[in-house]
Each structure stands twice: as structure tokens, then as C-alpha cells.
Amino acid sequence: MLAVLCTVINLPRLFFRSLNSLVLPLVEKGVGNPLPIGIGPVVVETTGRKSGLPRRVPLLSLRVADSVYVSTVRPDSQWLANLAATPTATVRLFGKERAAKSRLGKIGDLQFAALSVADAA
């Protein structure tokens, strides 16, 4: 019974990990990336707050010039906790890595990161 309960609790995490493993290679190549003003997927690379290892995740974003906004309503998003610990990141746009600095915010249950991207041409 406990094993079934643990599996049910982890279903959303397993779903997103599976989805990310399918989407990540495409988004890294630039498929669907937003233009200087637009919405689309990007890959954000953070530094793991416990491991210190790089962690990449595809996220839907809103891009306005050199700013990329990404968000979540999930309270346990690891990428957001990693940005809270280390506010520097890398954003991959159109197949190229660009350094970014993050500012975190919250509106109701919506948590977001505003990423200032260097050389976001």
C-alpha cells in the first residue's frame, strides 16, 4: 500500500521528467525558441544547489528583448530552487548558450524567474 501511495505522489514528477527528456534535445537545437518578442520554449541551465552539477530543463518562456521570463505553479520545481541558491544561469536560444542573471518573484501561486540574458540577439 505504501509503495502505491509513493508512486501516485511521484507521478507528476515522473511525467515531467519523461516529457523533458523528449523535448530537451529539440529545444536545445532552437526548435520553437521565441523571437525577441514572443512566447516559446527555451532551455535553462542552472547549477544544482546540492550537487553543484549543471541541470538543464526545457521551459516555456515569454521573451521581451534581452529578458526571458519563465514560471511555474509547482511548489517543488527544482530549477527554481536552484536559481534561488545561485542566481546565474545559462539560457539556450537558437542553439547558442547565453549567460543570464535571474531575479525571482511570485504572484499568488505563480512563481517566476526573470532572466536578463547577455547578447540575446
C-alpha positions as CSV (number, residue, x, y, z in Angstrom):
1,M,0.0,0.0,0.0
2,L,2.8,2.4,0.9
3,A,4.6,1.7,-2.4
4,V,1.4,2.5,-4.3
5,L,0.9,5.8,-2.4
6,C,4.6,6.8,-3.0
7,T,4.1,6.1,-6.8
8,V,1.0,8.1,-7.0
9,I,2.6,11.1,-5.2
10,N,5.6,10.9,-7.6
11,L,3.5,10.6,-10.8
12,P,3.7,14.4,-11.7
13,R,7.5,14.3,-11.2
14,L,7.9,11.2,-13.4
15,F,5.6,12.7,-16.1
16,F,7.6,15.9,-16.3
17,R,11.0,14.1,-16.3
18,S,9.8,11.9,-19.2
19,L,8.4,14.8,-21.1
20,N,11.6,16.8,-20.6
21,S,13.7,14.0,-21.9
22,L,11.8,14.1,-25.1
23,V,11.6,17.8,-25.6
24,L,15.1,18.8,-24.4
25,P,17.1,17.8,-27.5
26,L,14.7,19.7,-29.8
27,V,14.6,22.9,-27.8
28,E,18.4,22.8,-27.4
29,K,18.6,23.0,-31.2
30,G,16.4,26.0,-31.2
31,V,13.1,24.4,-32.3
32,G,10.3,26.8,-31.3
33,N,12.5,29.4,-29.5
34,P,10.9,32.8,-29.1
35,L,11.9,35.7,-31.3
36,P,12.9,39.0,-29.5
37,I,9.3,39.5,-28.6
38,G,7.3,36.3,-28.3
39,I,6.5,33.0,-26.5
40,G,8.3,29.7,-26.9
41,P,10.4,27.1,-25.3
42,V,14.0,27.7,-24.1
43,V,16.5,25.6,-22.2
44,V,17.6,27.0,-18.9
45,E,20.7,25.5,-17.2
46,T,21.1,26.1,-13.5
47,T,23.7,24.9,-11.0
48,G,22.4,22.2,-8.7
49,R,22.2,23.7,-5.2
50,K,23.2,20.4,-3.5
51,S,25.3,18.7,-6.2
52,G,26.9,21.7,-7.8
53,L,26.3,20.0,-11.2
54,P,24.7,21.6,-14.2
55,R,21.0,21.0,-14.5
56,R,19.1,21.6,-17.8
57,V,15.4,21.9,-18.2
58,P,13.2,23.0,-21.1
59,L,10.7,25.7,-20.1
60,L,8.0,27.7,-21.8
61,S,9.0,31.3,-21.8
62,L,8.0,34.8,-22.6
63,R,10.8,36.8,-24.2
64,V,11.0,40.6,-24.4
65,A,14.3,41.7,-26.0
66,D,17.0,40.7,-23.5
67,S,14.7,39.4,-20.9
68,V,13.3,35.9,-20.7
69,Y,10.5,35.1,-18.2
70,V,9.9,31.5,-17.1
71,S,7.4,30.4,-14.5
72,T,5.8,27.5,-12.6
73,V,2.9,26.8,-10.3
74,R,4.6,23.7,-9.0
75,P,5.8,24.4,-5.4
76,D,8.7,21.8,-5.7
77,S,10.3,22.9,-9.0
78,Q,14.0,22.1,-8.6
79,W,15.1,24.6,-11.3
80,L,13.5,27.4,-9.4
81,A,15.1,26.3,-6.1
82,N,18.5,26.1,-7.9
83,L,18.1,29.7,-9.2
84,A,17.2,30.9,-5.6
85,A,20.5,29.4,-4.4
86,T,22.6,30.6,-7.4
87,P,21.1,33.3,-9.5
88,T,23.3,32.8,-12.5
89,A,22.1,30.6,-15.3
90,T,22.6,29.8,-19.0
91,V,19.7,30.2,-21.5
92,R,19.9,28.4,-24.8
93,L,18.4,30.4,-27.6
94,F,18.5,29.2,-31.2
95,G,21.2,26.6,-30.4
96,K,23.5,29.1,-28.7
97,E,24.2,29.4,-24.9
98,R,23.9,32.8,-23.4
99,A,24.8,33.8,-19.8
100,A,21.9,35.1,-17.7
101,K,21.2,36.5,-14.3
102,S,17.9,35.8,-12.6
103,R,15.5,37.7,-10.3
104,L,12.8,35.6,-8.7
105,G,9.2,36.7,-7.9
106,K,5.8,35.4,-7.0
107,I,2.3,36.5,-7.9
108,G,-0.2,34.4,-5.9
109,D,0.7,30.7,-6.6
110,L,2.7,31.6,-9.7
111,Q,6.5,31.6,-9.1
112,F,8.6,33.1,-11.8
113,A,12.2,33.9,-12.8
114,A,13.1,37.0,-14.9
115,L,16.3,36.2,-16.7
116,S,18.4,39.0,-18.0
117,V,20.2,37.4,-21.0
118,A,23.6,38.7,-22.2
119,D,23.8,39.1,-26.0
120,A,20.3,37.8,-26.7
121,A,20.5,38.7,-30.4
